[in-house]
């Protein structure tokens, strides 16, 4: 009987963990990755733009960044050979909003940040294309 209970719990536990995360939050290597729709990312940005603990990272290529980016964002190119080292030098206790053009590169970058033990990572779904298309602030 006891072995049946253990088997049942071991089968049910992963389902409960993934259900609790929902589509918005995923627990990566160490930190929580929260996937945000662009409108929610904008709200987070507006609420925290003067917060010294909030940091925006654009993981696109430099030419994409120069063409337009979220005001105050730092460009740390996902494809740079030293990308991981650049991230690792950042304060892992700060709050990070990560974005790219459409959402794929920022999802990869967010996972790397989680593996590096960053504690709070917001990945912006839809990327800068959706941000810009919505008329949210941008700069060149």
N, C-alpha and C positions, 0 to 999 in steps of 0.2 A: 504494500500500500504506500509506504513512504517513498519508494522509488518512482511510483506513478505520480505522486505529488511533485517530486523534484523534476521529473520530465515535463509535466504540465507547466510548471513555473518557468522552466528554462525555455519552453516554446512560446510562452505568453510574454515574457519579459521584453524581448526585442520589439515585439509589436507595441507594447505600452510605451517604451522609450521613444520610438519613432513617431507614434501618434501624439505624444506629448509635445514633441518638437514642432509638429505641424509643418507647413510649408515655409513659414517665416524664419524659424530658428533651427540651426543645425549645430550639434556639438561636434567640433572638429578635434584636432589634436589636443588642444588645451582650452582654447577660448570659444566663446559662443559667437557663431556667425549668424547674423540676422539679415535675411534677405528682405529688402524694402522696395516696394513699388516707388517709382520716381516721385510721386506726389508726397509720399511719406518721407522720402529722403530730403525733399525740399523743406518740409516742416522741421525735420531734425536739424538741417543746416541753418535755417532761420532762427531756431531756438538756441543754437549753440555757436553761432558764428563769432561771438565775442568771448566764448569760453576757452580759456587757455589749455584746457584738457581735451579739446576737440580738434581733430586734425583731418583734413581732406586729402586723399591720395588719388591722383590720376595715373593709372598704370598704362596709358596709351604711349605710343611712340612720340618722340619730341615734336615731329612735324604736325601730328594731330593736336597735341597740346597747344602749340603756337597758334594754330588755326582757331582755337577757342576752348576755354575751360571754365570750370566753376571758380569764381573769385576766391583767391587765397589757397587754391589747391596746389600741392607740391607734385611735380611730375617725377615719378619713379617708374621707369619703363620696365614692364614685365619681361621683355626680351633682352635686357641688359645682362651680360654674363655675371655681374656682381649684384643682381637684383636682391637675392636672398640676404647678402651681407648688408646691403643698404637698409633693408627692412629690419634686420637684426640689431642695427645700431639705434633704432627708435625706441622711445619709452613705451614699453608694453602695457603700462597701466592706463594710458590715455584712451580716448574714444576715437575710433577711426571710421570714416565714411570712405569707402573705396568704390571707384567707378572706372569704366572704360568707355568704349564707343557704344556697345550694345549689351554688355553684361557677361560675356563669356570669359574674357581675360580677368575681369575683376573677381569673378567666382574663383578662378585659379589662384589669384593673388590672395584672396581672403583665406583660402585653405592653407596656403603657405604661411600666412600670418598666424593662423590658428596652430599650425605645427610648431611655429616659433614661440608659442605660448603668449600671444597677444590675448588680452582678456575680453575686449569688447570691439567687435568688428561688424560694421554695417556694410553690406554689399548692396549697391544700388542696381536693382533690376532695370533693364531698359537702357542703361547707360546714358552718355552725354547726348546721343541723338534724341532720345525721348525728353531729356531735360531741356535741351535747346528748343525742341519742337513745342514744348509747353510754354515757352516764353519766360522761363526762370532765368535769373541773373547769370550772365557769362561775361568773360573778358578775353581779350587777346593779348 
